[in-house]
Amino acid sequence: MARVGLTPERLTRAGAELADEVGFDKVTLSALAGRFDVKVASLYSHLKNSQDLKTKIALLALEELADQGAAALAGRAGKDALTAFANVYRTYARKHPGRYAATQLRLDPETAAVSAGGRHAQMMRAILRGYDLTEPDQTNAVRLLGSVFHGYVSLEMGGGFSHSAPDTQETWLRILDALDALLRNWPTP
């Protein structure tokens, strides 16, 4: 077989594309090798195993999502920042469903510490500065936002809202309005 210029980066990007096409759970070294018309053994000098590939896809997806989030937040504050950031998550999930699923992969503590996951939390904290929240409420609010964004996107992508009115976009906008109102009027303990 001819050499196809395999590198860990090229394999990770191809794995991410595969995840978007067939689903993150179906990404394997065998499926990836098929994309390059090489034997699975050819991949082992670049990847340890399927879990290593999935971890690399997750790290790529977290980085892409963080970059898009940062660009969306530039120059924004308050509800405008909240809405822009939330829309990045929803749009990314629609455009890259497999990669988005990869962002939910549980990473070991060392890998998580060097991933772009921390950037996501920092951006959410930056949004929350516009709402004057302090600790521990800020951490609680970060967890709330992550839960709402991921929960809504996951349910919507899974067809959970496809059989009823109103339109999912209308609901999404109302949820963002409600989050803004909640953050402006955060309850005291």
C-alpha positions in Angstrom: 0.0 0.0 0.0 1.2 3.5 -0.7 2.1 5.8 2.1 -0.7 8.4 2.6 1.1 10.9 4.8 -0.5 9.8 8.1 0.1 12.1 11.1 -1.7 12.2 14.5 -3.2 15.6 13.5 -4.5 14.3 10.1 -5.9 11.2 11.7 -7.6 13.2 14.4 -9.2 15.6 11.8 -10.4 12.6 9.8 -11.7 10.9 12.9 -13.6 14.1 13.7 -15.1 14.1 10.2 -16.0 10.5 10.7 -17.7 11.2 14.0 -19.8 13.9 12.4 -20.9 11.5 9.6 -21.5 8.3 11.6 -21.7 9.3 15.2 -18.9 9.6 17.8 -19.8 6.2 19.3 -19.1 4.5 16.0 -15.5 5.9 15.6 -13.0 3.1 15.6 -9.5 2.6 14.3 -10.9 0.1 11.8 -13.3 2.7 10.4 -10.6 5.3 10.3 -8.2 3.0 8.5 -10.8 2.4 5.9 -10.9 6.1 5.1 -7.3 6.0 4.2 -7.3 2.5 2.6 -4.6 1.3 5.0 -4.4 -1.5 7.5 -5.3 -0.8 11.1 -1.7 -1.6 12.1 -0.6 1.4 10.1 -2.3 3.7 12.6 -0.6 2.3 15.7 2.5 4.4 15.1 0.3 7.5 15.4 -2.5 6.4 17.8 -2.4 4.0 20.8 -6.0 2.7 20.4 -9.5 3.8 19.7 -9.8 5.5 23.1 -6.7 7.6 22.2 -8.4 8.6 18.9 -11.6 9.5 20.7 -9.7 11.6 23.3 -7.8 13.5 20.5 -11.2 14.2 18.8 -12.6 15.4 22.1 -9.6 17.8 22.6 -10.0 19.0 19.0 -13.7 19.7 19.5 -13.2 21.5 22.8 -10.5 23.7 21.1 -12.7 24.5 18.1 -15.7 25.3 20.4 -13.6 27.5 22.7 -12.2 29.4 19.7 -15.6 30.0 18.3 -16.9 31.0 21.7 -14.1 33.5 22.2 -14.8 35.0 18.9 -18.5 35.3 19.6 -17.9 37.0 23.0 -15.5 39.6 21.7 -16.9 43.0 22.6 -20.1 41.7 24.1 -21.5 41.8 27.7 -24.6 40.9 29.6 -27.4 39.2 27.7 -25.7 39.9 24.4 -22.7 37.8 25.5 -24.9 35.1 27.0 -26.9 34.8 23.8 -23.8 34.8 21.5 -22.1 32.1 23.6 -25.2 29.9 23.9 -25.7 30.2 20.1 -22.2 29.0 19.5 -22.9 25.8 21.4 -26.1 25.2 19.6 -24.7 26.0 16.1 -21.6 23.9 16.7 -23.7 20.9 17.8 -25.9 21.2 14.7 -22.9 21.5 12.3 -20.7 19.0 14.0 -22.9 16.5 15.9 -20.1 13.9 16.3 -17.6 16.4 17.5 -20.1 17.9 19.9 -20.8 14.5 21.3 -17.0 14.2 21.8 -16.9 17.3 24.0 -18.8 15.3 26.5 -16.2 12.5 26.7 -14.9 12.1 30.3 -11.2 13.0 30.2 -8.7 11.9 32.8 -7.7 14.7 35.2 -4.3 15.4 33.6 -5.8 15.6 30.1 -8.7 17.7 31.2 -6.3 20.1 32.9 -4.5 20.9 29.6 -7.6 20.8 27.4 -9.6 23.8 26.3 -12.3 22.8 28.8 -10.9 25.4 31.2 -11.4 28.1 28.6 -15.1 27.3 28.4 -15.5 27.8 32.1 -13.4 31.1 31.9 -15.7 32.4 29.2 -18.8 31.6 31.1 -17.3 33.3 34.2 -16.6 36.3 31.9 -20.2 36.4 30.9 -21.3 36.2 34.5 -19.1 39.3 35.5 -21.8 41.2 33.7 -24.3 39.9 36.2 -22.3 40.7 39.4 -22.3 37.2 40.7 -19.6 36.2 43.3 -18.6 32.8 44.6 -20.1 30.3 45.2 -23.0 31.6 43.1 -20.7 32.1 40.1 -19.7 28.4 40.1 -23.4 27.5 40.5 -24.3 29.7 37.6 -21.6 28.2 35.4 -23.0 24.8 36.1 -26.5 25.9 35.4 -25.5 27.5 32.0 -23.6 24.4 31.0 -26.5 22.1 32.0 -29.1 24.2 30.1 -27.0 24.6 27.0 -26.0 21.0 26.8 -29.4 19.7 27.9 -31.4 21.7 25.4 -29.0 21.0 22.5 -29.0 17.2 23.3 -32.7 17.0 23.6 -33.2 19.0 20.4 -30.7 17.0 18.4 -32.3 13.8 19.7 -35.7 14.8 18.3 -37.1 15.4 21.8 -38.9 18.6 20.7 -39.9 17.7 17.2 -43.5 16.6 17.9 -44.8 19.7 19.5 -45.2 23.4 19.2 -43.8 26.0 19.6 -40.8 26.0 17.2 -37.5 25.1 18.9 -36.0 28.4 18.0 -38.8 30.2 19.8 -38.3 28.1 22.9 -34.5 28.6 22.7 -34.9 32.4 22.7 -37.4 32.2 25.6 -34.9 30.1 27.5 -32.2 32.6 27.0 -34.5 35.4 28.1 -35.3 33.4 31.2 -31.6 32.7 31.9 -30.8 36.4 31.6 -33.7 37.3 34.0 -32.5 34.7 36.5 -28.9 35.8 36.3 -30.0 39.5 36.9 -32.1 38.4 39.9 -30.0 35.6 41.3 -31.7 34.3 44.5 -29.9 34.9 47.8 -29.5 31.9 50.1 
